[in-house]
Structures are given as structure tokens and as C-alpha cells.
Amino acid sequence: QSKKTGATLNLKQWYQRRVRDLPAVYGLYSAYIGVWVYILFGTSKDVSVGPTSIMSSLVASTANGDIAYAVCLSLVAGLYMLILGMLEFGWVMWLISYPTLAGFTSAAAIRIAAGEIGDLVGISDWDSDFVDVCIDIVTKFNQIRWTDALLGFTCLAILFLLWLLQKISAIRYGLELQEAGKTPMYYFWRSLWYVGLMRNIIVVLGAALLDYCLYVDDDTPFIVVGYIQPGLQSLDISVFQKFHDQWTSLLIDGLVIALIGLLEGLAIAQSFSKKNKYEINNSQEMVALGICNIAGSFFQCYPVTGSFSRSSVNSESGVRTQFGGFWTGLVVVLCLLFLTVLFSYIPMAALAAVIIFAVVFMINFCIPVEMWRVRKLGTVSWVVTFTCVLLLGIEYGIIVGVLFDLLLVVARNLRPNTHVHDMGEGVVLVEVDSGWNYLSVNYVKDRVEEALYWERKKFFFSQSTTVNAVILDMSKFGELDITALESLKGIQEDCRNERILLFSVGLSEELCEDAQSFGIVIPNFSATDEAVRAAKREVGLAMAIRERIHQHESRAEDRRKYGTFDDDDSVSSQELTMRTATANTQVLENGVEEEEVVQEEAGEGENIPDISDQ
């Protein structure tokens, strides 16, 4: 199966994007070295490494027809990729969310298919940019070669029928094996399944045979691939002399190409791993792409990365391991050595049909509909990425999509969901759904201050009319940075000034130590209900003592007014004040006030001399 798949894939390898001012054969040179190296170091079974339109455009804009400069770019870009991979920079791909990746996949597939329409209908000067394609469809309609268009759409129809045959055959031979074992009918349906699997090679070879039969007097009815110089390139390090006088520009251009190549290659690998449900190692993918480019630079290859169109052909052909790339490279080598004459007969319309049919299965508009039902922001990310990839290009579109995702993350951290609950008896619970850091600290602090000054902001409780205690639910806090600690310290001081008790829930032991080292002492509880009970007990005790202090001071004022004041009244007031402070201190230091302590304090409160009895 791997041999059949490899032969199928190599037809696409013939059709390389030509770099401006560089011979087309260099695209083929770059097509087999990379896939062979990727077998040893890559982690995706579907990714096919080779020249892409994006990398070719970047090389064309920097090399300006200089083959040696293009080859040196491959070495420099490969070194950058290798270093980033060895430093475990694969986590960068974690910044790409599933909606962004899904939007990128669908839009990239549409761009690839749109860029092949020109070859499908025989228009030679067709642009690959999606916006220009939309314009060309209208302005270049009269340039359509109807022989190429007829061949292209016929190839699409045959590909669809063979794909349908493969699906039906897979079901039938599976049922036959389950019911009757390996009977002749099983082998019949199995052979039909192989025919469907080899649909790409059947269509392209059939189109080439048709062109050969219609080739009369050096004239062909179709646009074909054309002549390719036979032979393989040799090991050559003389091109690296470019480093002597252009090393600065090589380092800068190589970095840009490396970053774009990694972004494109890793995004493609992620797309197919999600589609076919297997895992890849992003850092190892970086290493693999780096070694592919480094090795290729010694054999006159320009920079390569994962190709979306060829990887789509890989996936739809049923490749199961990376070793399928061996047959891909082998057939390219054989073609370069012995079969370059066949390129003169392969119609471009047939190759375009193969690519379009391969990428069309990557387009999925059901994903944003499903995301809209669950989380609408996911659909927004999909639409933004999809639109930007279509209009701006694959490399810029994915960058905009990632930046938009990061913007959403920052926005959620700036204003986390914060809930304020009245627990009764003047106790307020403040819940924050996410962590507390420098981004969200001001917003959360404002919400806490609303709880502290509830009446002043004209919020009313159902059971109380003032705030006596605030409980901060910190169970979802993974960290507290310096800004958050400084804000928490300010809240503690505000509570102290307003004579409001402050508690916390769910704060980890490590964060408690950080807070204490910062001068923050807040009683912490493991459960919310425990904190609420303790807060209500302390509020009741503090209010009882304050009421006694108030009564004592009002009666002492009456005695002063009538000239019967003595020092015992002042001492009693000071004792009462000290007891209040002691009660509050015990709550702050011990966290949970035991029932016995409450009863003891309450008993001591009863022993306070009652001035009204004297």
C-alpha cells in the first residue's frame, strides 16, 4: 500500500511552484531531499515537505534569481528552525486555538483550490491570490481553453467516482470479511478498493496517455508541464561563499523565512493531526523542518516546509506512516533520472484536478455552526481567521488569527467574571472566576470596593443594610503577582479603616506565605460555608461589644454632663475597646474561631460592669 501511495503522491511532486528567475528543476531537487529527511525526524504521517508557493515567493523576493543566495537561505533558515526546535519552542503552537486552526484550514483549502482554477481551465496567467482570482474569473473568462476545461472537469468527475468506489468497496469488503471470511468476493471488493485508492495516478496517467495520443506535429491540445532537465544535482558547498560578503542580509532574510516556514508547516501538521486524530510533537517538527533545510542546502535546494496541497493528497490517499515519503522521493529521483520526457505529456488540467479534489475535503463549514451553539466567541475567531487567510494570504492570515485569539484572552483577563453575593447579616462573598494578576487587578478591586461601600453606591441587601465582613473567594487563583499583592494590601487597609472584617477562601499555602511576606494577614478557610459561619460569628460578637461600648460611652457622657464623672468610666471604656480589638485580632490571626472561644468572650462581656445598675 505504501508503494501505491508513494507513486500516487509523486505526480504532485512533478508540479512544483516555480521560483521566479530560477530554473524549474530546482523545485524538483527540493522535492525529494526534504521528504527523505522528514521520514527520520518528522512526527506527522500526512505532512509532505517540499517547495510551497509561500516559501517560493519569499525566496523569489530575496534571492532575485541568485541560485547561490537561495541555497544559502535554506541553510540559514534551517539552522534557525533547528535551534528553535531544540530550545523546545513548540509551545508557540499552543497559541493557535481550535477555531483559529479550523478557519485557517478551510480558508487555505479554498485558496489552494482557487489558485488551481486557471490550470484547470487552461488560463496560463492565472493569479494565486484569492482576490485576484475572483477578478480573473470575470475578466479572463474569454481566455478559457475549452479542451483543457473539458479535460479538467472530466478528471474531477472521474476522481469523485473513484473516491465513491473506494468508500463503497471499503464497506463491502469489511462486511464480507465479517460474514464469510476471505472469500473471492472479499478479494474482488478489496481490489476495487485499491483501484479507488490509486485514483490520482490513474487520472493523471490516463490524461498523459490521452495527450500522447492527440500529440500531432509537435502540437498538443492541452497545456502540459513541459521539459525538465534530466539528472540529479551533486553535493556542492561552493555556494556557501555567499556568506563572505552577504552574511548580514542572509541572517535577516533567513530568520523571516524560518519563522514563516515554521508557522506554515506547524499549522499544516496541526490541521491534519486534528483531522486524522493523532498527536504530533511541535518541537520535534521544528527540528525535522530545520534538518530538512540544512540537508537540502548541500544539494542545491532552496527553503522548504510542509505543503498543504501535497499533504492533502497524502491524507486522502490513505498514507499511514511517514515512510510513505520514501516512495515519494524515490519516484521523483527515478523521474529525474529516466522519465523527464513524460513531463511533456502530463496536462496541467489533470494535476489541477487532483489538487482541487484533495483539498476540497479540508473545507468544513459545519464547525463554526457547531461552535456558535456552544460558544459564540469561537465562531468569531473562526470568521476572523478564515477571512484574513482568504484576503491577506496564508502566512498573514494565521498571524492575524493568533493575535485575535490573544486579544480575546487579554480581554477576558482584563474583566474576569466577578460575582458579589449577600450572605446575610452584613457578610458579603466576592467570587472571581479566574486568576488575579496585573491585568485584572483594577477591575476586581473596583468590584470589591463596590462590596465595601455597598450603601454608598446605592446597592441594597435583602437581609442587611450595611457591610460588616467581606469574604474573598480565591480558590481559582493560581498566582498573585506583585500588582495583585499590592492591591490586596490596599483592600486590607481599607477594610481596617472602615472597621470591616476581611476573610479569604481557598488560597493555597504557597500564596498565603507570599501574602504574609508582603505584610498581608488575612484569615483563610478551605470552604466557603466555613468562612461564612466564622464571619457571621465574628460580626455578631463585634457588633455586641461595639453596642456595649456605645451604651457605656453614652451613659458616661451623661454623667460628665451632670458632673458625676469618675475615672472608672474611662477605664471601663478602654477595657471594652481592648476587648473588641482582641476579638478582631484573634480572627485575623487564627482564621477559624472555635465555639468555646466565642462563648468565653461572650461570658467576659457579661462581666462588664453595667452602669445602669449602679
C-alpha positions in Angstrom: 0.0 0.0 0.0 2.9 2.4 0.8 4.3 1.9 -2.7 1.0 2.6 -4.4 0.5 5.7 -2.2 4.0 6.9 -2.9 3.5 6.6 -6.6 0.2 8.5 -6.3 1.8 11.3 -4.4 4.8 11.8 -6.7 2.6 13.1 -9.5 2.0 16.2 -7.4 5.8 16.4 -6.8 6.3 17.0 -10.6 4.1 20.1 -10.4 6.3 22.4 -8.4 5.7 26.1 -8.0 8.5 27.8 -10.0 10.6 30.4 -8.2 10.9 33.5 -10.3 14.2 33.6 -12.3 15.2 30.2 -11.0 15.1 27.0 -13.2 12.1 24.9 -12.5 14.3 21.8 -11.9 15.4 23.3 -8.6 11.8 22.8 -7.4 12.2 19.0 -8.0 15.6 19.0 -6.4 13.9 20.4 -3.3 11.1 17.9 -3.5 12.8 14.6 -2.6 15.6 15.6 -0.2 13.2 17.0 2.3 10.7 14.1 2.3 13.5 11.6 2.9 14.9 13.5 5.8 11.4 14.0 7.3 11.0 10.2 7.5 13.6 10.1 10.2 12.7 13.2 12.2 9.1 14.1 11.5 6.1 13.1 13.6 3.2 13.6 11.1 2.2 10.8 8.7 0.5 13.2 6.3 2.9 16.1 6.0 4.8 16.3 2.7 7.8 18.5 2.9 8.8 20.5 -0.2 8.6 23.8 -2.1 5.4 25.8 -1.4 4.0 28.9 -3.1 4.6 31.0 0.1 8.3 29.9 0.5 8.9 30.2 -3.2 7.5 33.8 -3.2 9.7 34.7 -0.2 12.8 33.2 -1.8 12.0 35.0 -5.1 11.7 38.4 -3.4 15.0 38.0 -1.6 17.2 36.0 -3.9 16.4 37.9 -7.1 17.4 35.0 -9.3 20.7 34.2 -7.5 20.7 30.4 -7.1 23.6 30.5 -4.6 21.8 33.0 -2.4 18.6 30.9 -2.4 20.6 27.8 -1.4 22.3 29.7 1.5 18.9 30.9 2.7 18.0 27.2 3.0 21.0 26.6 5.3 20.4 29.7 7.5 16.6 29.1 7.8 17.3 25.5 8.6 19.7 26.5 11.4 17.1 28.9 12.9 14.4 26.2 12.8 16.7 23.6 14.4 17.8 25.9 17.2 14.1 26.9 18.0 13.2 23.2 18.0 16.0 22.2 20.3 15.0 25.0 22.6 11.5 23.5 22.9 9.7 26.4 21.3 6.9 24.1 20.1 4.7 25.6 22.8 4.2 28.6 20.4 1.6 26.4 18.5 -0.4 26.3 21.7 -1.3 29.9 20.9 -3.3 28.7 18.0 -6.8 27.8 19.2 -9.0 25.2 17.6 -11.4 27.8 16.0 -8.4 29.6 14.5 -6.9 26.4 13.2 -10.2 25.3 11.7 -10.7 28.7 10.0 -7.1 28.5 8.7 -7.6 25.0 7.3 -10.8 25.8 5.4 -9.6 29.1 4.0 -6.2 27.7 3.0 -8.0 24.9 1.1 -10.2 27.4 -0.7 -7.1 29.5 -1.6 -5.3 26.4 -3.0 -8.3 25.3 -5.0 -8.9 28.8 -6.3 -5.3 29.1 -7.4 -5.7 25.9 -9.5 -8.7 27.0 -11.4 -6.5 28.7 -14.0 -4.7 25.4 -14.8 -8.0 23.5 -14.7 -9.5 25.6 -17.5 -6.3 26.4 -19.4 -5.6 30.0 -18.5 -1.8 30.4 -18.2 -1.5 33.8 -16.4 -3.8 32.9 -13.6 -3.1 34.5 -10.2 -3.0 32.5 -7.0 -4.3 35.4 -4.7 -7.9 34.8 -3.8 -9.0 38.4 -4.5 -7.3 38.4 -7.9 -8.8 35.0 -8.6 -12.3 36.5 -8.1 -11.4 39.3 -10.5 -9.9 36.9 -13.0 -13.0 34.7 -13.1 -14.8 37.7 -14.6 -12.1 39.4 -16.7 -10.4 36.3 -18.2 -13.5 34.2 -18.9 -12.9 34.6 -22.7 -9.4 33.1 -22.3 -10.6 29.7 -21.3 -9.2 26.8 -23.4 -12.2 24.6 -23.7 -10.1 21.5 -24.3 -8.3 22.0 -21.0 -11.6 22.8 -19.2 -13.3 19.7 -20.6 -10.3 17.5 -19.5 -10.1 19.2 -16.1 -13.8 18.8 -15.2 -13.8 15.2 -16.6 -10.9 14.4 -14.3 -12.8 15.8 -11.4 -15.8 13.7 -12.2 -13.6 10.5 -12.5 -11.8 11.3 -9.2 -15.2 11.6 -7.5 -16.4 8.3 -8.9 -13.2 6.5 -7.9 -13.4 8.1 -4.4 -17.0 6.8 -4.2 -15.9 3.4 -5.4 -13.2 3.3 -2.6 -15.8 4.2 0.1 -18.3 1.6 -1.1 -15.6 -1.1 -1.6 -14.3 -0.5 2.0 -17.8 -1.1 3.4 -18.5 -4.2 1.2 -15.2 -6.0 1.8 -15.5 -5.2 5.5 -18.9 -6.8 5.7 -17.8 -9.7 3.5 -14.8 -10.4 5.8 -17.1 -10.3 8.9 -19.8 -12.6 7.5 -18.0 -15.1 5.3 -14.2 -14.5 5.7 -11.7 -14.1 2.9 -13.9 -15.3 0.1 -13.4 -14.4 -3.7 -15.9 -11.6 -3.2 -13.8 -10.2 -0.4 -10.8 -10.1 -2.7 -12.9 -8.6 -5.5 -14.1 -5.7 -3.3 -10.6 -5.3 -1.9 -9.1 -4.9 -5.4 -11.7 -2.3 -6.2 -10.7 -0.5 -3.0 -7.1 -0.4 -4.3 -8.4 1.0 -7.6 -10.2 3.8 -5.8 -7.1 4.4 -3.6 -4.9 4.9 -6.8 -7.4 7.4 -8.3 -4.8 10.1 -8.6 -2.3 8.1 -10.6 -5.0 6.6 -12.7 -6.4 10.0 -13.7 -3.0 11.7 -14.4 -1.6 8.8 -16.3 -4.8 8.5 -18.3 -4.7 12.2 -19.1 -1.0 11.9 -20.1 -1.9 8.9 -22.4 -4.7 10.9 -24.0 -2.3 13.9 -24.6 0.2 11.5 -26.2 -2.4 10.0 -28.5 -3.5 13.5 -29.6 0.0 14.9 -29.9 0.3 15.6 -33.6 3.1 17.6 -35.4 4.6 19.0 -32.2 1.2 20.4 -31.2 -0.8 19.3 -28.2 -4.5 20.2 -27.4 -3.6 20.7 -23.7 -1.2 22.8 -21.6 1.4 20.4 -20.3 4.1 20.5 -17.6 6.9 20.8 -20.2 10.5 19.9 -20.5 12.5 19.2 -17.3 16.3 18.9 -17.4 17.2 15.2 -16.5 19.7 14.2 -13.9 20.3 14.7 -10.2 22.2 17.5 -8.5 25.6 16.8 -6.9 26.9 17.7 -3.5 28.1 21.4 -3.7 29.4 23.6 -0.9 30.9 26.3 -3.1 27.6 28.3 -3.0 28.3 29.0 0.7 30.9 31.6 -0.3 28.0 34.0 -0.3 28.5 34.2 3.5 31.7 36.2 3.0 30.0 39.3 1.6 26.3 38.9 2.3 26.1 37.3 5.7 24.1 40.2 7.3 21.3 40.0 4.8 21.3 36.2 4.9 20.8 36.2 8.6 17.9 38.7 8.4 16.2 37.1 5.4 16.8 33.6 6.8 15.1 34.5 10.0 12.0 35.8 8.2 11.8 32.7 6.0 12.4 30.4 9.0 9.5 31.9 11.0 7.1 31.9 8.1 8.1 28.3 7.2 7.6 27.1 10.8 4.3 28.8 11.1 3.0 27.3 7.8 4.5 23.9 8.4 3.3 23.5 12.0 -0.2 24.9 11.2 -0.5 22.3 8.4 0.8 19.5 10.7 -1.7 20.5 13.4 -4.6 20.6 10.8 -4.0 17.0 9.6 -3.3 15.7 13.1 -6.7 17.1 14.2 -8.4 15.7 11.1 -7.0 12.2 11.3 -6.9 12.1 15.2 -3.3 11.6 16.1 -0.7 13.5 18.1 2.4 15.4 16.9 5.3 16.9 18.7 5.6 20.6 17.7 9.2 21.0 18.9 10.2 17.8 17.0 8.5 19.1 13.9 10.7 22.3 14.2 13.8 20.1 14.4 12.6 18.0 11.4 12.0 21.0 9.2 15.3 22.5 10.2 17.3 19.4 9.3 15.4 19.1 6.0 16.5 22.6 5.0 20.1 22.1 6.3 20.5 18.8 4.4 18.8 20.2 1.3 21.2 23.2 1.2 24.1 20.9 0.4 22.2 19.6 -2.6 21.2 22.9 -4.2 17.7 23.0 -2.6 16.0 26.3 -1.7 13.9 26.6 1.6 11.1 24.1 2.1 8.3 23.5 4.6 5.1 21.4 4.8 2.9 21.7 1.7 -0.8 21.9 2.2 -1.8 20.7 -1.2 0.6 17.7 -1.3 -0.2 16.8 2.4 -3.9 16.8 1.4 -3.1 14.3 -1.4 -1.2 12.3 1.2 -4.1 12.3 3.6 -6.8 11.4 1.0 -4.6 8.7 -0.4 -4.5 6.8 2.9 -0.9 7.2 3.9 -0.4 5.5 7.3 3.2 6.3 8.3 6.0 8.8 7.5 7.6 6.1 5.4 5.3 6.9 2.5 7.6 9.8 1.9 10.3 7.3 0.9 8.4 6.2 -2.2 7.6 9.8 -2.9 11.2 10.8 -3.0 12.2 7.6 -4.8 9.8 8.1 -7.7 10.9 11.8 -8.0 14.5 10.6 -8.3 13.6 8.0 -10.9 11.7 10.6 -12.9 14.6 12.9 -12.8 16.9 10.2 -14.0 14.8 8.4 -16.6 11.3 9.8 -17.1 11.6 13.5 -17.5 10.4 13.0 -21.1 7.0 12.1 -19.6 6.6 15.7 -18.3 6.0 16.8 -21.8 2.7 14.9 -21.9 1.2 15.5 -18.5 -1.7 18.0 -18.8 -1.7 20.8 -16.2 -5.5 20.4 -16.0 -5.3 16.9 -14.7 -2.8 17.9 -12.0 -5.0 20.8 -11.0 -8.0 18.4 -10.7 -6.0 16.2 -8.4 -5.1 19.1 -6.1 -8.6 20.6 -6.1 -10.2 17.3 -5.3 -7.7 16.6 -2.5 -8.1 20.0 -0.7 -11.9 20.2 -1.0 -12.3 17.7 1.8 -10.5 20.1 4.1 -13.3 22.7 3.8 -15.7 22.4 6.7 -18.4 25.0 7.3 -20.2 22.8 9.9 -17.5 23.7 12.6 -18.4 27.4 13.0 -22.2 26.5 13.2 -21.5 24.0 16.0 -19.3 26.5 17.8 -22.0 29.1 17.6 -24.3 26.9 19.6 -21.7 26.4 22.3 -19.5 29.5 22.4 -20.1 32.4 20.0 -16.6 33.8 20.5 -15.2 30.7 18.9 -17.2 31.4 15.8 -15.9 35.0 15.8 -12.3 33.6 15.9 -13.1 31.2 13.0 -14.6 34.0 10.9 -11.7 36.4 11.5 -9.1 33.8 10.7 -11.0 32.5 7.7 -11.5 36.0 6.2 -7.9 37.1 6.8 -6.4 33.9 5.3 -8.6 34.4 2.2 -7.9 38.1 1.7 -4.4 38.5 3.1 -2.8 35.2 2.5 -2.0 32.1 4.5 1.0 33.4 6.4 -0.5 36.8 7.3 -4.0 35.3 8.0 -2.8 32.8 10.6 -0.8 35.6 12.3 -3.9 37.8 12.5 -5.9 34.9 13.8 -3.4 34.2 16.6 -3.2 37.9 17.5 -7.0 38.0 17.7 -7.1 35.0 20.0 -4.5 36.6 22.3 -6.6 39.8 22.3 -9.6 37.7 23.4 -7.5 36.2 26.2 -6.3 39.6 27.4 -9.9 40.9 27.3 -11.1 38.0 29.4 -8.3 38.6 31.9 -9.0 42.4 32.0 -12.6 41.9 33.0 -13.0 38.4 34.6 -16.4 37.4 35.8 -16.8 38.7 39.3 -19.9 37.9 41.4 -20.9 39.6 44.7 -23.3 37.7 46.9 -25.1 38.8 50.1 -24.7 36.1 52.6 -26.9 37.9 55.2 -26.0 39.6 58.5 -23.8 42.1 56.7 -21.5 39.4 55.2 -20.5 39.7 51.5 -18.9 37.0 49.3 -16.9 38.1 46.3 -16.2 35.4 43.7 -13.7 35.8 40.9 -13.9 33.2 38.1 -10.2 33.5 37.0 -6.9 34.4 38.5 -5.9 37.8 39.8 -3.0 39.4 38.0 -1.8 42.8 36.9 -4.4 42.8 34.0 -7.4 42.2 36.1 -6.4 43.7 39.4 -8.0 47.1 38.9 -11.3 45.6 37.8 -11.5 43.1 40.7 -10.5 45.8 43.2 -13.4 48.0 41.9 -15.8 45.2 42.4 -14.5 44.6 45.9 -14.8 48.3 46.7 -18.4 48.2 45.5 -19.0 45.5 48.1 -17.2 47.5 50.8 -19.2 50.7 50.1 -22.4 49.0 49.1 -24.8 51.5 50.6 -22.8 54.5 49.3 -23.3 53.1 45.8 -27.0 52.6 46.4 -27.0 48.8 46.4 -29.3 47.2 48.9 -29.2 43.7 50.5 -32.3 41.7 51.2 -31.2 40.9 54.8 -28.8 43.7 55.8 -28.2 47.3 55.3 -24.5 47.6 55.8 -21.3 45.6 55.2 -19.6 44.2 58.2 -17.4 41.4 56.6 -16.1 40.6 53.2 -15.1 37.1 52.1 -12.8 36.9 49.0 -13.1 33.6 47.2 -9.6 32.9 46.0 -10.0 29.2 45.2 -9.3 29.8 41.5 -6.2 31.9 42.0 -3.2 30.2 40.6 -0.8 33.1 41.3 -0.7 36.6 42.8 1.8 38.9 41.2 3.3 42.0 42.9 0.5 44.2 41.5 -2.2 41.9 42.8 -0.5 41.7 46.3 -0.2 45.5 46.4 -3.9 45.8 45.6 -4.8 43.1 48.2 -2.9 45.0 50.8 -4.8 48.2 49.9 -8.1 46.3 50.3 -6.9 45.1 53.7 -6.1 48.6 54.8 -9.5 49.9 53.5 -11.3 47.2 55.5 -9.3 48.1 58.6 -10.1 51.8 58.2 -13.8 51.0 57.7 -13.9 48.5 60.6 -14.9 45.7 58.2 -13.6 42.2 58.7 -11.8 40.6 55.8 -11.6 36.8 55.1 -10.4 34.6 52.2 -11.3 31.2 50.9 -9.3 28.6 49.0 -6.0 30.4 49.0 -3.1 27.9 48.6 -0.5 27.6 51.3 2.2 29.0 49.0 0.1 32.1 48.1 -0.6 32.6 51.8 3.1 32.6 52.5 3.6 35.2 49.7 0.9 37.3 51.1 2.3 37.2 54.7 5.8 38.1 53.4 4.2 41.1 51.8 2.6 42.2 55.1 -0.9 40.8 54.4 -2.5 38.8 57.2 -6.0 37.6 56.2 -7.7 34.5 57.8 -8.0 31.8 55.2 -10.6 29.0 55.1 -10.8 25.9 53.0 -14.5 26.1 52.3 -17.0 28.9 51.7 -19.6 27.8 54.2 -16.9 27.6 56.9 -15.8 31.1 56.1 -19.4 32.4 56.1 -20.1 30.8 59.6 -16.9 32.2 61.0 -17.6 35.7 59.6 -21.2 35.7 61.0 -19.9 34.7 64.4 -17.3 37.4 64.5 -19.7 40.0 63.1 -22.2 39.2 65.8 -19.5 39.3 68.5 -18.0 42.5 67.3 -21.4 44.2 67.0 -22.4 43.1 70.5 -19.2 44.5 72.0 -19.5 47.7 70.0 -23.1 48.1 71.2 -22.0 47.8 74.8 -19.2 50.3 74.2 -21.7 52.7 72.7 -24.0 52.3 75.6 -21.2 52.7 78.1 -19.9 55.8 76.4 -23.3 57.4 76.1 -24.0 56.9 79.8 -20.5 58.2 80.7 -21.3 61.3 78.7 -24.5 61.8 80.7 -22.5 61.5 83.9 -20.0 64.1 82.7 -22.8 66.3 81.7 -24.2 66.2 85.2 -20.8 66.4 86.9 -20.7 62.8 88.3 -17.9 61.5 86.0 -15.2 59.4 87.5 -12.1 57.6 86.2 -13.8 54.1 86.4 -15.9 55.0 83.4 -12.8 55.8 81.3 -11.2 52.6 82.4 -14.3 50.5 81.5 -14.5 52.1 78.1 -10.8 51.3 77.4 -11.4 47.7 78.5 -14.3 47.4 76.2 -12.3 48.8 73.3 -9.4 46.5 74.1 -11.7 43.5 74.1 -13.1 44.5 70.6 -9.6 44.8 69.3 -8.7 41.4 70.9 -11.6 39.7 69.3 -10.8 41.1 65.8 -7.1 40.2 66.2 -7.9 36.6 67.1 -10.0 36.3 64.0 -7.2 37.7 61.8 -4.5 35.5 63.3 -6.3 32.2 63.8 -8.6 32.1 60.8 -11.4 30.0 62.4 -12.8 31.0 65.8 -13.8 28.0 67.9 -17.2 27.9 69.6 -15.6 27.8 73.0 -13.6 31.0 72.4 -16.8 32.7 71.3 -18.6 31.6 74.4 -15.7 32.7 76.6 -15.5 36.1 75.0 -19.3 36.5 75.3 -19.0 35.4 79.0 -16.4 38.0 79.7 -18.6 40.6 78.0 -21.3 39.8 80.5 -18.9 40.5 83.4 -18.5 44.1 82.2 -20.0 46.4 84.9 -23.4 47.6 83.8 -23.5 51.3 84.5 -27.3 51.3 84.5 -27.3 49.1 87.6 -25.1 51.4 89.6 
